[in-house]
Amino acid sequence: QTRLDTLRASRIDPVGEAEVFLAYGRSKDALRVLQNALNREPGNLKIKVVMLRALAEQQDAQRFVHLAGEVRSALYDQPVWRQICKTGERLLPGHPLFQLA
């Protein structure tokens, strides 16, 4: 992490910045920003949800499943979990984590 990354992180909302990157198809940049933010705030669900979107765009099924497993208990009863399951089912059809009861 460079001094510039640290300076930018202190002034810019990482989720907002990542959303802009995702809107322009720059998922690698979004993941970099989100990973830096997650290192500072490891329990931040909003960061993790946006990171799941970026991982899906990268077709990174392994990391997607791992992160989805981390957030499942906190998000299971929320609408965002349904979207995570739809995306997970596209990445890994039939995976038990993404089967809604």
C-alpha positions as a Python dict, from the first residue, in 0.01 Angstrom:
ca = {
    (1, 'Q'): (0, 0, 0),
    (2, 'T'): (147, 330, -106),
    (3, 'R'): (121, 664, 71),
    (4, 'L'): (-111, 776, -207),
    (5, 'D'): (-346, 482, -138),
    (6, 'T'): (-345, 572, 231),
    (7, 'L'): (-412, 938, 160),
    (8, 'R'): (-691, 860, -86),
    (9, 'A'): (-849, 609, 152),
    (10, 'S'): (-871, 870, 425),
    (11, 'R'): (-1068, 1107, 201),
    (12, 'I'): (-1267, 893, -43),
    (13, 'D'): (-1549, 653, 36),
    (14, 'P'): (-1406, 319, -81),
    (15, 'V'): (-1749, 171, -155),
    (16, 'G'): (-1842, 469, -371),
    (17, 'E'): (-1508, 456, -550),
    (18, 'A'): (-1546, 82, -611),
    (19, 'E'): (-1900, 133, -743),
    (20, 'V'): (-1764, 380, -1000),
    (21, 'F'): (-1494, 135, -1106),
    (22, 'L'): (-1756, -140, -1141),
    (23, 'A'): (-1979, 87, -1348),
    (24, 'Y'): (-1691, 129, -1593),
    (25, 'G'): (-1602, -241, -1601),
    (26, 'R'): (-1288, -195, -1393),
    (27, 'S'): (-1345, -477, -1145),
    (28, 'K'): (-973, -527, -1076),
    (29, 'D'): (-946, -165, -959),
    (30, 'A'): (-1263, -207, -755),
    (31, 'L'): (-1121, -516, -586),
    (32, 'R'): (-797, -334, -502),
    (33, 'V'): (-986, -46, -339),
    (34, 'L'): (-1220, -281, -154),
    (35, 'Q'): (-939, -505, -28),
    (36, 'N'): (-756, -202, 112),
    (37, 'A'): (-1078, -90, 281),
    (38, 'L'): (-1147, -437, 416),
    (39, 'N'): (-798, -451, 564),
    (40, 'R'): (-890, -140, 764),
    (41, 'E'): (-1248, -248, 844),
    (42, 'P'): (-1262, -629, 836),
    (43, 'G'): (-1619, -647, 965),
    (44, 'N'): (-1773, -402, 717),
    (45, 'L'): (-2060, -585, 543),
    (46, 'K'): (-2117, -312, 286),
    (47, 'I'): (-1759, -349, 164),
    (48, 'K'): (-1800, -727, 149),
    (49, 'V'): (-2124, -707, -51),
    (50, 'V'): (-1967, -480, -313),
    (51, 'M'): (-1661, -704, -314),
    (52, 'L'): (-1889, -999, -397),
    (53, 'R'): (-2012, -808, -703),
    (54, 'A'): (-1655, -739, -813),
    (55, 'L'): (-1554, -1102, -762),
    (56, 'A'): (-1852, -1214, -970),
    (57, 'E'): (-1748, -982, -1251),
    (58, 'Q'): (-1401, -1135, -1235),
    (59, 'Q'): (-1560, -1484, -1244),
    (60, 'D'): (-1360, -1564, -928),
    (61, 'A'): (-1587, -1840, -800),
    (62, 'Q'): (-1349, -1962, -529),
    (63, 'R'): (-1314, -1623, -358),
    (64, 'F'): (-1686, -1550, -414),
    (65, 'V'): (-1789, -1869, -230),
    (66, 'H'): (-1546, -1800, 54),
    (67, 'L'): (-1670, -1444, 105),
    (68, 'A'): (-2036, -1541, 64),
    (69, 'G'): (-1986, -1801, 335),
    (70, 'E'): (-1849, -1529, 564),
    (71, 'V'): (-2150, -1299, 518),
    (72, 'R'): (-2428, -1560, 500),
    (73, 'S'): (-2530, -1556, 865),
    (74, 'A'): (-2543, -1176, 877),
    (75, 'L'): (-2736, -1138, 549),
    (76, 'Y'): (-2945, -1455, 522),
    (77, 'D'): (-3276, -1285, 602),
    (78, 'Q'): (-3212, -979, 386),
    (79, 'P'): (-3300, -926, 17),
    (80, 'V'): (-2933, -884, -74),
    (81, 'W'): (-2874, -1249, 17),
    (82, 'R'): (-3117, -1355, -259),
    (83, 'Q'): (-2911, -1158, -509),
    (84, 'I'): (-2590, -1313, -378),
    (85, 'C'): (-2750, -1657, -423),
    (86, 'K'): (-2857, -1579, -780),
    (87, 'T'): (-2507, -1465, -864),
    (88, 'G'): (-2352, -1762, -685),
    (89, 'E'): (-2579, -2002, -871),
    (90, 'R'): (-2460, -1851, -1201),
    (91, 'L'): (-2095, -1892, -1098),
    (92, 'L'): (-2131, -2236, -941),
    (93, 'P'): (-2458, -2405, -1042),
    (94, 'G'): (-2588, -2638, -772),
    (95, 'H'): (-2354, -2520, -497),
    (96, 'P'): (-2535, -2584, -165),
    (97, 'L'): (-2447, -2241, -18),
    (98, 'F'): (-2665, -2074, -278),
    (99, 'Q'): (-2975, -2291, -242),
    (100, 'L'): (-3252, -2087, -83),
    (101, 'A'): (-3461, -2289, 161),
}
